[in-house]
Amino acid sequence: MAQHHFVIVGLDGLRADMVSPETTPHFLRLAQQGVHFSQHHSVFPTATRVNIASLVTGAYSGTHGIVNNAIFEPAISSKTWVDLGKYDVVEAADAHYRGQLLCTPSLGEILAEHGDTMLAISSGTTGSNRLMHHKVKTLGGVGFSAHGIPACYPADEAEAVVAKFGPAPAMGMPDSARAEYITNVFLHHLFPRHQARVTILWFSDPDKTYHALGIGSPESLQAIRAVDAQLGRLLDWSQESDRAGRVNVLALSDHGHVTVRDKVSVNEALSADVTPAGRGYYTDQVAVVPSLTGEIHVQHHDPKLVSRIAQWLMSQPWCGSVFTQGQNEVEGIVPGTLARSLVGNDHARSGDIVYIMRTDDERNTHGLPGSCYDDSSLPLGGSTHGGLSPYELQNVFAAAGPDFRAGHTNPLPSGTVDVMPTLLHLMGYPIPPSVDGRVLSEALAQSAGAGGAMAEPAAYGVAAKGRSYCQYLETTRVDKTVYLERAWVEG
């Protein structure tokens, strides 16, 4: 039997409610030809590097250890957070953790064990590209980044690409030229040369354009159309006579976006009200790693100081959900907080406190709902992600090819964590016990109609004693996999 190939196309940041015949005709064509996963979910934090790690491990952030886009590790960087958006930092972090930056087996490792090749091609950050196959230098395969030869491996392959296609275009808003470039590199060089079993082809848009110019802006709509056009090329290529019946195309996004409507410097506010806190480093005992979803690290995990800071956070009008180490399956050790494990973010690298800047349903100037406070360099009116609003959690996924049902809409929840175990199942390889996701059996051609699986909703709530602050979380479970629906606070 001919070997089947899988091409995973990343549409970074595409919100589910921005799919339309005008903006994404080729995504809709893919969904109509194959399976449309209409209830698809991001992993928390809803950040790219977290979800790429979840894509290739089938695990939540608290299992694979990439607990946010940046992690706090003074032994690697004593003056600021560890920015996993840079390939050399990913390599340094993996060396520091003795090869266990990802704490669970990844897709690239498993493919290499079985003699298969993996391609990781990206116009996004070099760190995200490296996380797609972080062992590429030791296990083989190709990591190609549009950011230049130093970020690629092997170098001679990157040099051959540049000799054939020229250097990658500079990043634009929208980033259309680079999307076309990496598609050309895949179609006309890397796939013909390597015939990879699995390829991850990741477009930086619409995410990059969203960040700078906002969701719904004319430029962001152009960005969506541009990456969708490249998806159309890939879909056409997969159905040409010499590949028909051998190539599966899977298109997905990693998270959605909300609009930045106000800014707060958390470490400055914390320093003024409670205790000195450094921005990415310890000032006295406390360090803040800021973002829409931020972390506060306390030296020696001092429980009294953790409690003081968490109680202060819950009194701030800009603060949303707050998580601490669990005292049980639902409640955190600080009264009024939820357990980190409830959102799959409980790991030794996690902050003593994980907090989300408050979000709401306010519409931006382009009429799109979802706004937030933020603590980053992004402009007001730009957009961001990382939290637990439905606008960030509900992303997109469709798949078509010989291994998937045709013309089917899957009503069951699915998520980033389900892709890797589903691919391993289709390839006949064992699924590691560390996997948190499930095989999407109901969507597969070989088990069409397989079922019995039920979606079981759950809701959680906890109140801070003596305060008006209450926080809530809704989830859905299918088998043993939990999907996050939304979180919010009142008071």
C-alpha positions in Angstrom: 0.0 0.0 0.0 1.3 3.5 -0.9 2.4 5.6 2.0 0.1 8.5 2.9 1.5 11.9 3.6 0.2 14.6 5.9 0.6 18.3 5.3 -0.5 20.5 8.3 -1.1 24.1 7.3 -1.0 26.7 10.1 -3.2 29.8 9.7 -1.8 31.6 12.7 -4.4 33.4 14.8 -7.4 32.9 12.6 -10.6 33.3 14.6 -13.5 30.9 13.8 -15.9 33.8 13.3 -13.6 35.2 10.5 -14.1 32.3 8.2 -16.3 33.3 5.3 -16.8 32.7 1.5 -15.2 36.2 1.0 -12.1 35.7 3.2 -11.5 31.9 3.2 -13.0 30.2 0.1 -10.3 27.6 0.0 -10.5 26.7 3.7 -14.3 26.3 3.2 -13.5 24.1 0.1 -11.2 21.9 2.2 -13.9 21.7 4.9 -16.6 20.8 2.4 -14.5 18.1 0.7 -13.3 16.5 3.9 -14.1 17.1 7.6 -15.0 20.4 9.2 -14.2 20.3 12.9 -16.8 22.9 13.9 -16.0 22.9 17.6 -12.2 23.2 17.6 -10.3 24.4 20.6 -7.0 26.0 21.5 -4.8 25.0 24.5 -4.2 27.3 27.4 -2.4 29.6 27.3 -3.7 30.5 23.9 -0.3 31.3 22.6 1.5 30.1 19.5 4.5 28.4 21.0 2.3 26.7 23.6 0.0 25.4 20.9 2.7 24.3 18.5 4.2 22.3 21.4 0.7 20.8 21.9 0.3 20.1 18.2 3.5 18.0 18.1 3.1 16.3 21.5 -0.7 15.9 21.8 -0.4 17.3 25.3 -1.5 20.2 27.4 1.0 22.9 28.4 1.3 21.5 31.9 2.3 18.1 30.4 4.8 19.2 27.7 6.3 22.1 29.8 6.0 25.0 27.4 3.8 26.9 29.8 3.7 30.1 27.9 5.3 31.8 24.9 8.2 32.7 27.3 9.2 30.8 30.3 11.0 32.0 33.5 14.3 30.3 34.1 17.0 32.4 35.8 19.6 29.7 35.2 19.2 30.3 31.5 18.6 34.1 31.6 19.0 36.0 34.9 18.0 39.4 33.5 14.8 38.6 31.6 12.4 35.8 30.6 13.4 33.1 28.2 12.0 34.1 24.9 11.1 30.9 23.0 10.5 32.9 19.9 14.2 32.6 19.0 15.7 29.3 17.7 19.0 29.7 19.5 17.1 30.2 22.8 15.1 27.1 22.2 18.3 25.2 21.6 19.9 26.7 24.8 16.8 25.8 26.8 16.8 22.3 25.6 20.5 21.9 26.5 19.8 23.4 30.0 17.0 20.9 30.5 19.2 18.0 29.3 17.1 17.4 26.2 13.8 17.7 28.0 12.6 21.2 27.0 9.6 19.3 25.8 8.8 16.9 28.6 6.9 14.4 26.4 7.7 12.7 23.1 7.2 14.8 20.1 6.0 13.9 16.6 9.4 14.5 15.0 11.0 12.2 17.5 8.5 9.4 16.9 8.7 9.7 13.1 12.5 9.5 13.3 12.2 6.3 15.4 10.2 4.8 12.5 12.5 6.0 9.7 10.1 8.7 8.6 11.0 12.3 7.6 9.4 15.5 8.9 9.6 19.0 7.4 9.0 22.1 9.5 8.6 25.2 7.3 7.6 28.6 8.7 7.4 32.3 8.1 6.7 32.8 11.8 9.2 33.2 14.6 12.4 31.0 14.4 11.6 29.6 17.9 8.2 28.4 16.8 9.7 26.8 13.8 12.3 25.0 15.9 9.6 23.8 18.4 7.9 22.0 15.6 10.8 19.6 15.5 13.2 20.6 18.3 15.4 17.5 17.7 16.0 18.2 14.0 19.7 18.6 14.5 20.2 15.2 16.1 17.3 13.2 14.5 17.2 14.5 11.0 14.5 16.1 8.9 14.4 19.7 7.8 13.7 23.0 9.6 13.3 25.8 7.2 12.6 29.4 8.4 11.9 32.4 6.3 14.2 34.4 8.7 17.4 33.3 7.1 19.9 30.5 6.8 21.2 30.6 10.4 17.8 29.7 11.7 17.5 26.7 9.3 18.8 23.2 9.5 20.6 21.7 7.7 22.4 24.7 6.4 23.2 23.2 3.1 19.6 22.6 2.4 18.7 26.2 3.2 21.6 27.4 1.0 20.1 25.3 -1.8 16.7 26.9 -1.3 18.2 30.4 -1.4 20.2 29.6 -4.5 17.0 28.4 -6.2 14.4 30.8 -5.0 16.5 33.8 -3.7 16.3 35.0 -0.1 12.9 35.2 1.5 11.1 38.5 1.2 11.1 41.0 4.1 8.1 40.7 6.4 5.1 42.8 5.3 1.7 43.7 6.7 0.1 41.6 5.4 2.9 39.0 5.1 1.7 37.8 1.7 5.0 37.6 -0.1 6.6 35.3 2.5 3.5 33.1 2.6 3.9 32.6 -1.2 7.6 32.1 -0.8 7.5 29.2 1.7 4.7 27.6 -0.3 6.9 27.6 -3.3 9.8 26.2 -1.3 7.6 23.3 -0.2 5.9 22.6 -3.5 8.9 22.9 -5.8 11.9 21.8 -3.6 11.5 20.4 -0.2 8.6 17.9 -0.8 9.9 16.7 -4.1 13.3 16.2 -2.6 12.3 14.6 0.7 8.8 13.1 0.3 8.2 13.8 3.9 5.7 11.7 5.8 4.6 14.8 7.8 5.0 18.5 6.9 4.1 21.5 9.1 3.8 24.5 6.9 3.1 27.6 9.1 2.0 31.0 7.9 2.7 34.0 10.2 -0.5 35.6 9.1 -3.1 36.7 9.9 -1.5 36.8 13.4 1.3 39.3 12.6 -1.0 41.7 10.9 -3.7 41.3 13.6 -1.1 42.2 16.3 0.0 45.5 14.6 -3.2 46.7 12.9 -6.1 44.9 14.6 -8.6 42.2 13.8 -11.0 43.3 11.1 -8.7 46.0 9.7 -8.5 46.1 5.9 -4.9 44.8 6.0 -6.0 41.9 8.3 -8.6 40.8 5.8 -6.0 41.0 3.0 -3.8 38.8 5.2 -6.5 36.2 5.6 -7.2 36.1 1.9 -3.5 35.8 1.1 -2.8 32.7 3.3 -6.1 31.2 2.2 -4.9 31.5 -1.4 -1.8 29.6 -0.6 -3.9 26.9 1.1 -5.8 26.7 -2.2 -2.6 26.0 -4.0 -1.7 23.3 -1.6 -5.1 21.7 -1.9 -4.9 21.8 -5.7 -1.4 20.2 -5.6 -2.6 17.4 -3.2 -5.3 16.4 -5.8 -3.1 16.3 -8.8 -3.1 12.9 -10.5 0.3 11.7 -9.2 -0.6 12.6 -5.6 -4.4 12.0 -5.5 -5.3 9.4 -2.8 -1.9 9.8 -1.1 -1.9 13.3 0.5 -4.0 14.5 3.4 -4.2 18.3 3.9 -5.0 19.6 7.4 -5.5 23.3 7.9 -5.8 24.8 11.4 -5.2 27.9 13.5 -3.6 27.9 16.9 -5.7 30.5 18.7 -7.9 33.5 18.1 -7.5 37.2 19.1 -8.9 40.0 21.1 -8.4 43.8 20.7 -6.1 45.7 23.1 -8.2 48.5 24.6 -6.1 49.5 27.6 -2.7 48.9 29.1 -1.4 48.1 32.6 2.2 47.5 33.7 1.6 44.7 36.3 5.1 44.7 37.8 4.9 48.5 38.3 1.4 48.3 39.9 2.5 45.4 42.1 5.7 47.2 43.2 3.7 50.3 44.1 1.0 48.4 46.1 2.5 45.2 47.6 6.1 44.3 47.0 9.0 45.1 44.6 8.6 43.0 41.4 10.9 42.8 38.5 9.8 42.6 34.9 11.2 39.2 33.9 13.7 39.0 36.7 13.7 38.8 40.5 13.6 42.1 42.3 14.0 41.0 45.9 11.7 38.0 45.8 9.3 38.5 43.0 9.4 38.4 39.1 6.6 39.1 36.7 6.5 37.6 33.2 3.9 39.9 31.6 1.5 39.3 28.7 -2.3 39.0 28.3 -1.7 35.8 30.4 1.1 36.5 32.8 2.9 34.7 35.5 4.3 35.8 38.9 7.2 33.8 40.3 8.0 34.0 44.0 11.4 32.9 45.3 11.1 29.7 47.4 7.4 29.7 46.7 6.7 31.7 49.9 3.0 30.9 50.6 2.3 34.1 52.5 3.7 36.3 49.8 1.9 34.2 47.1 -1.3 34.7 49.0 -0.8 38.5 49.4 -0.1 38.9 45.7 -3.0 36.7 44.6 -5.4 38.6 46.9 -4.2 41.9 45.5 -4.6 40.7 41.9 -8.2 39.7 42.6 -8.9 43.3 43.8 -7.7 44.9 40.6 -10.3 46.0 38.0 -8.0 45.0 35.1 -7.4 41.4 36.4 -9.4 38.4 35.2 -8.9 34.8 36.1 -6.3 33.9 38.7 -4.8 30.4 39.1 -2.5 28.9 41.7 -1.2 25.4 42.6 -4.2 23.3 43.4 -5.4 22.4 46.9 -7.9 20.1 45.1 -9.0 19.4 41.6 -10.8 22.8 41.4 -9.6 25.3 43.9 -6.1 26.8 44.2 -4.2 27.1 47.4 -5.2 30.8 47.7 -8.9 31.1 48.5 -10.7 32.6 45.5 -8.3 31.2 42.9 -8.7 28.2 40.6 -6.3 25.3 40.3 -3.7 25.6 37.5 -4.4 21.9 36.7 -8.0 22.8 35.8 -6.8 24.5 32.7 -4.0 22.1 32.0 -1.2 24.5 33.0 0.2 22.8 36.1 4.0 22.3 35.7 7.2 23.0 37.7 7.9 25.9 35.2 4.5 27.5 35.8 4.2 30.7 37.8 3.2 30.5 41.4 0.4 32.7 40.2 -0.9 32.6 36.6 -3.3 35.5 35.9 -5.2 36.7 32.8 -5.8 40.4 32.1 -9.5 41.0 32.1 -11.4 40.6 28.8 -14.9 41.5 27.7 -17.3 41.5 24.7 -16.7 45.1 23.7 -16.5 45.6 19.9 -13.5 47.2 18.2 -13.7 49.9 15.6 -14.2 47.2 12.9 -17.2 45.8 14.7 -15.5 42.6 16.0 -16.3 41.6 19.6 -13.6 40.8 22.3 -11.3 43.3 24.0 -8.8 43.2 26.8 -6.3 44.9 29.0 -2.8 44.1 28.0 0.8 44.3 29.4 3.0 44.3 26.3 4.5 46.5 23.6 1.5 46.0 21.3 -0.4 49.2 20.3 -3.9 50.1 21.5 -6.2 48.9 18.8 -3.9 46.1 17.9 -4.8 42.6 19.0 -3.4 39.9 21.2 -4.1 36.4 22.7 -3.2 34.1 25.5 -6.3 34.1 27.6 -9.6 32.1 28.0 -12.2 34.2 26.2 -14.1 32.3 23.5 -12.6 34.6 20.9 -9.2 33.2 21.7 -10.1 29.6 22.5 -12.3 28.8 19.4 -10.0 28.3 16.4 -10.4 26.5 13.1 -9.6 23.0 11.8 -10.5 21.1 8.6 -8.9 18.1 7.0 -9.4 16.3 3.7 -7.7 13.4 2.0 -7.8 9.6 1.8 -7.7 9.1 5.6 -10.6 11.4 6.4 -14.4 11.3 5.8 -15.7 13.2 2.9 -18.3 16.0 3.3 -18.6 15.6 7.0 -19.1 18.2 9.8 -17.8 16.9 13.1 -20.1 18.1 15.9 -17.9 16.8 18.7 -15.4 19.1 20.3 -11.8 18.7 19.1 -8.6 20.5 19.8 -4.9 21.1 19.1 -4.0 18.2 21.3 -5.9 15.7 19.1 -3.9 16.1 15.9 -0.8 14.2 16.9 -2.5 11.1 18.3 -4.8 11.1 15.3 -1.8 11.1 12.9 0.0 8.4 14.9 -3.2 6.3 14.8 -3.4 6.7 11.0 0.2 5.8 10.6 -0.1 2.8 12.8 2.4 4.0 15.4 1.9 3.6 19.2 0.5 6.7 21.0 2.6 7.7 24.0 0.9 7.5 27.4 1.7 11.2 28.0 -0.8 12.2 25.3 -3.7 14.2 26.6 -5.6 14.4 23.3 -7.8 11.7 21.7 -7.9 10.0 18.3 -10.6 11.8 16.2 -12.1 8.4 15.2 -15.5 9.9 14.3 -13.8 11.9 11.5 -11.7 9.1 9.9 -12.6 7.2 6.7 -11.5 3.9 8.1 -13.8 4.2 11.1 -16.6 6.4 9.6 -19.5 6.5 12.1 -17.3 5.2 14.9 -18.9 6.6 17.9 -20.5 6.5 21.2 -18.3 9.4 22.3 -20.3 12.0 24.1 -19.6 15.6 24.9 -20.0 16.3 28.7 -20.1 19.9 29.7 -18.9 21.1 33.2 -18.9 24.4 35.0 -16.8 25.6 37.9 -17.0 28.7 40.1 -15.1 30.0 43.1 -15.5 33.2 45.1 -12.8 35.2 47.0 -13.9 35.4 50.6 -14.8 38.9 51.7 -14.6 40.2 48.2 -17.1 40.6 45.3 -14.6 38.9 43.0 -15.9 35.5 41.6 -14.4 33.6 38.7 -16.0 31.0 36.5 -14.8 28.4 34.0 -16.7 26.2 31.5 -15.3 23.1 29.9 -16.4 20.1 27.8 -15.0 16.6 28.1 -15.0 13.9 25.4 -13.6 10.6 26.8 -10.6 11.8 28.9 -9.8 14.9 26.9 -10.9 18.3 28.3 -11.6 21.3 26.1 -11.7 24.8 27.5 -14.8 26.8 26.5 -14.5 30.1 28.3 -13.6 31.8 31.6 -14.7 35.0 33.1 -14.9 37.0 36.3 -17.6 39.0 38.0 -17.1 41.7 40.6 
